[in-house]
Structures are given as C-alpha cells and as structure tokens.
Amino acid sequence: MLDPLRAAARGTATVLRNPLLSGLSAFYPYRAFTAAFDVFGHTRLTHDRPPFDIKSVVTGNREVPVTEVAEYSTPFGTLLHFKKDTAVSQPPVLVVAPLSGHFATLLRGTVVTLLQDHDVYITDWHNARDVPVSAGPFGFDEYVEHVVTFLEKIGTRGHLVAVCQPCVHALVAVIVMAMNENPMQPRSMTLMAGPIDCRVNPTVVNKLATDNPIEWFEKNLITTVPRRLKGAGRRVYPGFTQLSAFMSMNADRHVKSHRDLYNNLAKGEWEKAEAARTFYDEYFAVLDLTAEFYLETVNRVFQEYELATGKMYWKGQKVDPSAVRRTALFTVEGERDDICSVGQTVAAHDLCSRIRPYQKSHHLQPGVGHYGVFNGKKWEGQIYPRIKNMILANE
C-alpha cells in the first residue's frame, strides 16, 4: 500500500538533489527536507537477491579478480564458487548460510574476509516463492542432504563454516557423512553462533518457540504463494514475517539507526549515510522459506532439541554425533548475543565426544552481539585469524 508513496518520495529526493539546485544544499533546512524523503523512500522490502558484487580481493601481496561460478544447482539452492584468478592452491571452504528470511548475500563481509586465504564456496539458497510446487518439498532432511552434496562437490580437502541457524543442519550433515564413512568428510567444521542446544541460557527467540505448540506456528505464520509468482500454491513462511520478528527484538536500535541515517544525510555526511543505507538495502531484501523447512526446524531444533537429546533421525537413520572422528571442531560465540546465547554453540563439543581434544577449540568473543560474530572489525581482527589458523592446522 505504501509502495506508491515510497516511489514518489524517492523521485522527490532525486529532484531535490539535482545539480541545478546545488546552491540550496548549503542550507540545513533544505538538506533536512531532502533527507526526510530519502529515508522514507528507501525503507522498503524487496524479494530479489542482491548481488554479492565481489569483483576482486587482496590475497598474498596482490589483488586478484573474483568470478562467481555456479558449480551445482537444484531448484532450492546453488553451490556458488567465488573463483579467484590465481594459481595458488588454497583450502576450499564451504560457507553454510542461514535460511532464515535473508539471502546468503547478508554474509558478503564474511565471504570477503575468508577469500583472502581460502577458496570459498557458499550455499546460495533460493527464494521459495519462486520455486514451483512441482520441485517437491524442501524440509530439514533436504537441507542436510544439500550440505552433504555440496561438500561432495568440493572434494576431499574441504572445510565447513556454518553461520547461525544452520549450525545444527551442518553438524548433522557432517555426522551423517562420518556415519556412512563418506570420503568427502570435511577436514574441519567451524560453528558460529548456532543453536546446537537451545536449552542452555534460553533467549527471547527460544522462549517464543516453546511458548506455543507447532500447530500455532502453522496456523498463524504460514501462507500460500499467490498465483502471480512462480511458486504459486507453495506453502511458505514469508521472509517479511521473519524480518518483522528480528526488528521487533531490537526496535530501539533500528529506530536509532534510521534517525542517525537521517541526521547524516541532513549534515551532508555522505559516507556514513551510504554505509547505513547499503546495510538496510541488504537487510530489507527478504526471502521466503518453505513451510516444511521452517516448521520442522522450529519443532526439531527449538522445541524438541532432537540433536542435543539424542533423538535426531535423518531419513530414518539415527544420528550419532560420536561417529565424528576425522573432522576438527571449532565453535565461536558472542558475549552479547541475544539470538543465540553463550553456551548453546559450545554444546557441540560434548556431543562430538570422539573428536580428539587437540582437534577441538572454542572462542568466546567479548563485546559482540549476534552479527558481530561474523561481520565487522572484531570478526576480521580477532575471530577470523583463529578460524584461519584452525583450518591451516587441519590441512
């Protein structure tokens, strides 16, 4: 309903920034007036995946071009390879991106950092509203199957880095590969801020999952893709619903961010304004989840704690974490994480009891919240070097 008004606001802001009117921009009231249209015009949701737009990266002492290559695709996801134009052999790393309302491009900063020293791939999940019903279901087991297949495509030297929600799915994939003696088991897995055991220090997210039965989630949060889209008739959990939930948890922070954006535009602080706007353009790009994946994840991970309590099955096969022996384990948590609290991710160490002690390590990063675990200065300067060393030690 607001789209026409937002479009009008963006058009007005463009006119007000016309070079012919540059003389007026010296006056603060004029800049403030323009900033109001600008901020309102850009607070809109989109449903298209933004580009990663990684053209090059500095590796070693030189800058090398980067090309995106779709190595393997299914209707639900693509194994995307950030191929570097270099003859230097680097450890291949699969980044397992969350399927929780945003596109994998939300991890752009994570990928750029990893690309310095690694051959990086990512699980580029597709928007469920664009997947025809004829493609079949995509639930918890299918997600795990995709991770296994992607690791097999990468080869025997692979390493895995899972971020946030899919840490459980990624760990199950590694366990299944170990149980079946799959030769493509990753040499290491890094689990970052993931809900391995949600019984530990429950957050608001965890309490929401347990306050209502799974039938409540299906009745109130699931809808059907309309006819005009490719996925017409598919049952989905809309990405905008997940975005609303995330923003409501930190409403004050998001209001402050937009107030700061307005002030930066009004003062002519363009670099600060562009950084904030770029973040929210990405944050407001939402992706729908299949209903079966969302409901099964809520039920199996956040309500029944199947992996943590030894009740997890994958395609009829009992999941036994003690089967993992060859893959090194590194876990990362953020001190101020209000989505996945301290203790939930490190629980993986107790489950994977047969990994040798010298192949296990944990890092608690002081002063960061959920997103600070995989983005920002502390990720780049304090967390990433530990991941890099762990991968190198298991090459």
C-alpha positions as CSV (number, residue, x, y, z in Angstrom):
1,M,0.0,0.0,0.0
2,L,2.9,2.3,0.8
3,D,4.9,1.5,-2.4
4,P,3.5,4.4,-4.5
5,L,4.3,6.8,-1.7
6,R,7.8,5.5,-1.3
7,A,8.3,5.7,-5.1
8,A,7.1,9.3,-5.0
9,A,9.5,10.1,-2.1
10,R,12.5,8.6,-4.0
11,G,11.6,10.6,-7.0
12,T,11.2,13.8,-5.0
13,A,14.6,13.2,-3.3
14,T,16.2,12.7,-6.7
15,V,14.8,16.0,-8.0
16,L,15.9,17.9,-4.8
17,R,19.4,16.6,-5.3
18,N,19.6,17.9,-8.9
19,P,22.9,19.7,-9.5
20,L,20.9,22.7,-10.7
21,L,19.7,23.1,-7.1
22,S,23.1,22.6,-5.5
23,G,23.2,26.1,-4.2
24,L,20.2,25.3,-1.9
25,S,22.1,22.3,-0.4
26,A,24.2,24.8,1.6
27,F,21.1,25.4,3.8
28,Y,20.5,22.8,6.6
29,P,16.6,23.1,6.4
30,Y,16.8,22.2,2.7
31,R,19.1,19.2,3.3
32,A,16.9,18.1,6.2
33,F,13.8,18.3,4.0
34,T,15.5,16.2,1.3
35,A,16.8,13.7,3.9
36,A,13.2,13.0,5.1
37,F,12.1,12.0,1.6
38,D,15.3,10.0,1.1
39,V,15.0,7.9,4.3
40,F,11.2,7.2,3.8
41,G,11.8,6.3,0.1
42,H,14.4,3.6,1.0
43,T,12.5,1.9,3.8
44,R,11.0,-0.7,1.5
45,L,11.1,-4.5,1.2
46,T,12.4,-6.3,-1.8
47,H,12.2,-10.0,-2.8
48,D,15.2,-10.2,-5.2
49,R,18.6,-11.4,-4.2
50,P,21.1,-8.5,-4.1
51,P,24.4,-9.1,-5.9
52,F,27.5,-10.2,-3.9
53,D,29.4,-7.7,-6.1
54,I,32.8,-9.1,-5.1
55,K,35.0,-8.1,-8.1
56,S,38.4,-8.7,-6.6
57,V,40.2,-9.5,-3.4
58,V,43.7,-9.0,-2.0
59,T,45.4,-12.3,-1.4
60,G,49.0,-12.5,-0.5
61,N,50.6,-9.3,-1.9
62,R,48.4,-8.8,-4.9
63,E,44.8,-8.1,-5.9
64,V,43.2,-10.9,-7.9
65,P,39.9,-10.9,-9.8
66,V,37.0,-12.9,-8.5
67,T,34.3,-14.5,-10.6
68,E,31.1,-16.1,-9.4
69,V,30.6,-19.6,-10.7
70,A,27.5,-21.7,-10.1
71,E,29.2,-25.1,-9.6
72,Y,26.0,-27.0,-8.9
73,S,22.3,-26.1,-8.6
74,T,19.0,-27.6,-7.6
75,P,15.6,-25.8,-7.5
76,F,16.2,-24.8,-3.9
77,G,19.9,-23.8,-3.8
78,T,23.1,-23.2,-5.7
79,L,26.7,-24.1,-4.7
80,L,28.2,-20.8,-5.6
81,H,32.0,-20.6,-6.1
82,F,34.0,-17.4,-5.7
83,K,36.6,-18.4,-8.2
84,K,39.9,-16.4,-8.0
85,D,42.2,-15.9,-10.9
86,T,45.3,-17.3,-9.2
87,A,47.5,-20.4,-9.4
88,V,48.0,-20.5,-5.6
89,S,46.3,-23.5,-4.1
90,Q,44.2,-22.6,-1.0
91,P,42.0,-24.6,1.3
92,P,38.4,-24.9,-0.1
93,V,35.8,-23.7,2.4
94,L,32.0,-24.1,2.2
95,V,30.1,-21.3,4.0
96,V,26.7,-22.6,5.1
97,A,24.5,-19.6,5.0
98,P,21.3,-19.2,7.1
99,L,17.9,-19.9,5.6
100,S,16.1,-17.6,7.9
101,G,14.5,-14.8,5.9
102,H,17.5,-13.3,4.3
103,F,19.6,-14.1,1.2
104,A,23.1,-15.5,1.5
105,T,24.4,-12.1,0.4
106,L,24.0,-11.0,4.0
107,L,27.3,-12.8,4.6
108,R,29.1,-10.8,2.0
109,G,31.6,-9.4,4.6
110,T,32.2,-12.9,5.9
111,V,33.0,-14.1,2.4
112,V,35.3,-11.2,1.5
113,T,37.4,-11.9,4.7
114,L,37.6,-15.6,4.1
115,L,38.6,-15.1,0.4
116,Q,41.9,-13.6,1.4
117,D,43.3,-17.0,2.3
118,H,40.7,-19.6,1.1
119,D,38.9,-21.0,-1.9
120,V,35.4,-20.0,-0.9
121,Y,32.0,-21.6,-1.8
122,I,28.6,-20.7,-0.3
123,T,25.2,-22.2,-0.1
124,D,23.2,-19.7,-2.1
125,W,19.6,-20.5,-1.1
126,H,16.7,-19.7,-3.5
127,N,13.6,-17.8,-2.6
128,A,10.8,-20.4,-2.0
129,R,8.2,-18.2,-3.6
130,D,10.0,-18.6,-6.9
131,V,10.3,-22.5,-6.7
132,P,7.4,-24.3,-8.5
133,V,5.4,-26.8,-6.4
134,S,6.5,-29.5,-8.9
135,A,10.0,-29.3,-7.5
136,G,8.7,-31.1,-4.4
137,P,9.2,-30.4,-0.7
138,F,12.3,-28.9,1.0
139,G,12.5,-29.7,4.7
140,F,15.1,-30.3,7.4
141,D,16.3,-33.5,5.8
142,E,16.6,-32.0,2.3
143,Y,18.7,-29.1,3.7
144,V,21.1,-31.6,5.3
145,E,21.2,-33.5,2.0
146,H,22.1,-30.3,0.1
147,V,25.0,-29.6,2.5
148,V,26.3,-33.2,2.1
149,T,26.1,-32.9,-1.7
150,F,27.8,-29.6,-1.8
151,L,30.7,-30.9,0.3
152,E,31.0,-33.9,-2.0
153,K,31.2,-31.5,-5.0
154,I,34.1,-29.6,-3.3
155,G,36.2,-32.7,-2.7
156,T,38.4,-34.3,-0.1
157,R,40.2,-31.1,1.1
158,G,37.0,-29.3,2.1
159,H,36.4,-27.3,5.3
160,L,33.0,-26.1,6.6
161,V,32.0,-22.8,8.2
162,A,28.3,-22.6,9.3
163,V,26.8,-19.3,10.5
164,C,23.9,-19.0,12.9
165,Q,20.7,-21.1,12.3
166,P,22.2,-23.8,10.1
167,C,24.8,-24.9,12.6
168,V,22.5,-27.8,13.6
169,H,21.9,-28.8,10.0
170,A,25.6,-28.5,9.1
171,L,26.6,-30.6,12.1
172,V,24.0,-33.2,11.2
173,A,25.4,-33.3,7.7
174,V,29.0,-33.9,9.0
175,I,27.7,-36.6,11.4
176,V,25.8,-38.4,8.6
177,M,28.9,-38.3,6.4
178,A,31.0,-39.8,9.2
179,M,28.4,-42.5,10.0
180,N,28.4,-43.5,6.3
181,E,32.3,-43.2,6.0
182,N,31.9,-40.7,3.3
183,P,35.4,-39.9,1.9
184,M,34.4,-36.3,1.4
185,Q,34.0,-35.6,5.1
186,P,35.3,-32.0,5.8
187,R,38.7,-31.7,7.5
188,S,37.3,-29.1,9.9
189,M,34.0,-27.5,10.8
190,T,33.5,-24.1,12.4
191,L,30.1,-23.5,14.0
192,M,29.4,-19.8,14.7
193,A,26.6,-18.6,16.9
194,G,24.4,-21.6,16.2
195,P,21.6,-23.2,18.3
196,I,23.1,-26.6,18.9
197,D,21.4,-26.9,22.4
198,C,18.7,-24.3,22.9
199,R,18.1,-25.4,26.5
200,V,21.2,-23.5,27.5
201,N,20.5,-19.9,28.6
202,P,17.3,-19.5,26.6
203,T,16.8,-16.3,24.6
204,V,13.6,-14.5,23.6
205,V,13.8,-16.5,20.3
206,N,13.9,-19.8,22.2
207,K,11.1,-18.8,24.6
208,L,8.9,-17.8,21.6
209,A,9.4,-21.3,20.1
210,T,8.4,-23.0,23.4
211,D,5.5,-20.8,24.4
212,N,3.3,-22.1,21.5
213,P,2.7,-25.6,20.1
214,I,3.9,-26.2,16.5
215,E,0.2,-26.1,15.4
216,W,0.1,-22.4,16.4
217,F,3.1,-21.6,14.1
218,E,1.5,-23.4,11.2
219,K,-1.9,-21.7,11.7
220,N,-0.6,-18.2,12.2
221,L,2.7,-17.9,10.3
222,I,2.3,-20.0,7.2
223,T,0.7,-18.7,4.0
224,T,0.3,-19.7,0.3
225,V,2.3,-18.2,-2.5
226,P,-0.2,-16.2,-4.8
227,R,-0.9,-17.2,-8.4
228,R,1.2,-14.4,-10.0
229,L,4.5,-15.9,-8.8
230,K,6.5,-19.0,-10.0
231,G,5.9,-20.8,-6.7
232,A,2.1,-20.4,-6.9
233,G,0.4,-22.8,-4.4
234,R,3.5,-23.5,-2.4
235,R,3.1,-23.1,1.4
236,V,5.8,-20.7,2.8
237,Y,6.9,-18.8,5.9
238,P,7.2,-15.3,4.5
239,G,10.6,-13.6,4.8
240,F,8.9,-10.3,5.8
241,T,7.4,-12.1,8.9
242,Q,10.9,-13.2,10.0
243,L,12.3,-9.7,9.4
244,S,9.5,-8.2,11.5
245,A,10.3,-10.6,14.3
246,F,14.0,-9.7,14.2
247,M,13.4,-6.0,14.1
248,S,10.9,-6.1,17.0
249,M,13.6,-7.7,19.1
250,N,15.8,-4.7,18.6
251,A,13.3,-2.0,17.7
252,D,15.2,0.8,19.6
253,R,18.4,0.0,17.7
254,H,16.8,0.1,14.3
255,V,14.9,3.3,15.1
256,K,18.2,4.9,16.2
257,S,19.9,3.7,13.0
258,H,17.3,5.4,10.8
259,R,17.5,8.5,12.9
260,D,21.3,8.5,12.5
261,L,20.8,8.0,8.8
262,Y,18.5,11.0,8.6
263,N,21.0,13.1,10.6
264,N,23.9,12.0,8.4
265,L,22.0,12.9,5.2
266,A,20.9,16.3,6.7
267,K,24.5,17.1,7.7
268,G,26.0,16.0,4.4
269,E,27.9,13.1,5.9
270,W,27.6,11.0,2.8
271,E,30.0,8.2,3.6
272,K,28.3,7.4,6.9
273,A,24.8,7.6,5.3
274,E,25.8,5.3,2.4
275,A,27.1,2.7,4.7
276,A,23.9,2.6,6.7
277,R,21.7,2.7,3.5
278,T,23.7,-0.2,2.0
279,F,23.2,-2.3,5.1
280,Y,19.4,-1.7,5.2
281,D,19.0,-2.3,1.4
282,E,20.5,-5.7,2.1
283,Y,18.6,-6.3,5.4
284,F,15.3,-5.4,3.7
285,A,15.8,-8.0,0.9
286,V,13.7,-10.9,2.2
287,L,13.4,-14.5,1.1
288,D,10.5,-16.9,1.8
289,L,11.2,-20.3,3.4
290,T,9.3,-23.4,2.6
291,A,6.7,-24.2,5.2
292,E,8.1,-27.7,5.9
293,F,11.6,-26.4,6.5
294,Y,10.5,-23.7,8.8
295,L,8.1,-25.8,10.9
296,E,10.5,-28.8,11.1
297,T,13.4,-26.6,12.2
298,V,11.2,-24.9,14.9
299,N,9.9,-28.3,16.1
300,R,13.1,-30.4,15.9
301,V,15.7,-27.7,16.9
302,F,13.9,-25.2,19.1
303,Q,11.1,-27.4,20.7
304,E,12.3,-31.0,20.9
305,Y,16.1,-30.4,21.0
306,E,16.5,-33.6,19.0
307,L,20.2,-33.4,18.3
308,A,21.1,-32.3,21.9
309,T,18.9,-35.1,23.4
310,G,19.9,-37.9,21.1
311,K,16.5,-38.2,19.4
312,M,17.6,-36.9,15.9
313,Y,16.9,-39.0,12.8
314,W,17.9,-38.2,9.3
315,K,15.9,-40.1,6.6
316,G,15.2,-42.9,9.1
317,Q,18.9,-43.1,10.2
318,K,19.7,-42.4,13.9
319,V,22.1,-39.5,14.1
320,D,25.1,-40.4,16.3
321,P,27.4,-37.4,17.0
322,S,30.1,-39.7,18.4
323,A,30.7,-41.0,14.9
324,V,32.6,-37.8,14.0
325,R,36.3,-38.5,14.5
326,R,38.2,-37.1,11.4
327,T,36.7,-33.6,11.4
328,A,38.2,-31.0,13.7
329,L,35.7,-28.8,15.6
330,F,35.9,-25.0,16.3
331,T,33.0,-23.1,17.9
332,V,32.5,-19.4,18.2
333,E,30.1,-17.4,20.4
334,G,29.5,-13.7,21.0
335,E,29.3,-12.4,24.6
336,R,26.3,-10.2,23.9
337,D,24.4,-12.4,21.5
338,D,20.7,-12.1,22.2
339,I,19.6,-14.5,19.5
340,C,21.9,-17.5,20.2
341,S,23.2,-17.1,23.7
342,V,26.5,-18.2,25.3
343,G,26.7,-21.9,25.8
344,Q,24.3,-23.0,23.0
345,T,27.0,-23.5,20.3
346,V,29.8,-24.8,22.5
347,A,27.5,-27.7,23.4
348,A,28.7,-29.3,20.2
349,H,31.9,-30.3,21.9
350,D,30.1,-32.6,24.4
351,L,28.1,-34.2,21.6
352,C,31.1,-34.9,19.4
353,S,32.8,-36.9,22.1
354,R,35.2,-38.8,20.0
355,I,37.0,-35.9,18.3
356,R,40.4,-35.8,19.8
357,P,41.0,-33.0,22.4
358,Y,43.7,-31.3,20.3
359,Q,41.2,-31.1,17.4
360,K,38.7,-29.1,19.4
361,S,38.7,-25.5,20.4
362,H,36.2,-22.7,21.4
363,H,36.3,-19.0,21.3
364,L,34.1,-16.5,23.2
365,Q,34.3,-13.1,21.6
366,P,33.9,-10.3,24.2
367,G,31.8,-7.3,23.3
368,V,29.9,-8.5,20.3
369,G,26.3,-9.4,19.6
370,H,25.0,-11.9,17.1
371,Y,26.1,-10.2,13.9
372,G,29.4,-9.1,15.3
373,V,30.4,-12.8,15.4
374,F,30.7,-12.9,11.6
375,N,30.8,-9.3,10.5
376,G,32.7,-6.2,11.5
377,K,36.1,-5.3,12.9
378,K,36.2,-7.8,15.7
379,W,35.3,-10.6,13.2
380,E,38.1,-9.5,10.9
381,G,40.7,-8.8,13.5
382,Q,40.0,-11.3,16.3
383,I,37.7,-14.1,15.2
384,Y,38.8,-14.8,11.6
385,P,42.6,-15.3,12.5
386,R,41.6,-18.1,14.8
387,I,39.5,-19.8,12.1
388,K,42.3,-19.3,9.6
389,N,44.8,-21.0,11.9
390,M,42.4,-23.8,12.7
391,I,41.9,-24.6,9.0
392,L,45.6,-24.4,8.3
393,A,46.3,-26.8,11.2
394,N,44.0,-29.4,9.6
395,E,45.1,-29.0,6.0
